[in-house]
């Protein structure tokens, strides 16, 4: 990634060098210690990747022990950053204005994580890890047995410990703030709640309108038999064309697609294949490539510091979502790739027109399972989870009432009956991990993606015409310059405002949906092809 050298100079950089010369030695010591922690984290990431991709089933017990040991070591080393007062001293120097620019970003980002970590007693961290590890295996059983009552006592204890965690970390307004900030630094519960409420007000009637439209896309067109080896080749071709660098990365197969990196020159993503479903593998690939392109765009020269780390889960997800939806489910994208898809899979695609294929991959259908839902209804799945977990953490909802509330909201927002808890409240792994505050970052990602893509279209001439010619580099270069190379220099909110001139708003996303889906769901004669 050497072609994306840093040319970010904050005005502060110019005055910085002479002012904090005396802190230079300490900064270098901090960087050295961070580098050691990063080596540990890389090793952990490789083991976790291997666990999902290659490890034999029986290996899970000892692997779990190895991972827990290394995670503990990592935590200990991180807390030890301040054993000799080094980090506190640097933090004070930043506060006093003696350290500015990139070094200040490094110190303050490390300080923020450190401050949070050291507020949590080791016994608390261990107890939570033990509880969630048990809860996860109970959750797997409960989902299999369709028995919420089995999982409920664990969820109660996790909620109680998460509330305790929020109290230990501290918050101003809602205890949910403390948890949300672990994933989306700087976001507040009240802002997120307002934004999601606005989005819900748009989505519920919009989905109803699409559902009752006389001209429905035919998703059954996608049914077929797609030999796996051909899917592998096609997916690799797509990933390469979008700009994923396979000399600094790999693709493998796992049950749940994900992306990870060990360093900027070794970024791994996974996808999954189903012989009857080409769209599943392509959709997952393009999504994970979006994550991978972000990680390949982080600057190697800053590896081991927050300057080469992603900003937040929401921003990470904005990259995957933009490539998956704004790009990968657009007509220009398929104008380029469809002939290749038809050549690889003449059955069924030779007899299906591009227009009908495009409509099929974009059909909107309220459904029970979040991970299988389309880009429109997806956000209502998230809003339901956010509303429920916010109430659990704020103490206004009890665990025993969660299934009932869940089912009522699915009926109210998506118009569907939840037949059982396995396909309802028990479907997601997140709560068993104690990951409260995680869900809203998925929808924040969609909102960031739409707002950023609107800006990209303004700044890059004929962006979508370029897609139709197979030219994706202009968008990637734009994302690299605007987002990837900055690492953690900005918070998500500040970055969005810096790039688009406006704070985060759901209106870009709703305008995008309105334009795209009104056309897709229009009578054929009114559609512009
Ligand atoms: Co993702």
Boltz pocket constraint, residues with backbone or C-beta under 6 A from the ligand:
constraints:
  - pocket:
      binder: B
      contacts: [[A, 287], [A, 291], [A, 316], [A, 317], [A, 320]]
      max_distance: 6.0
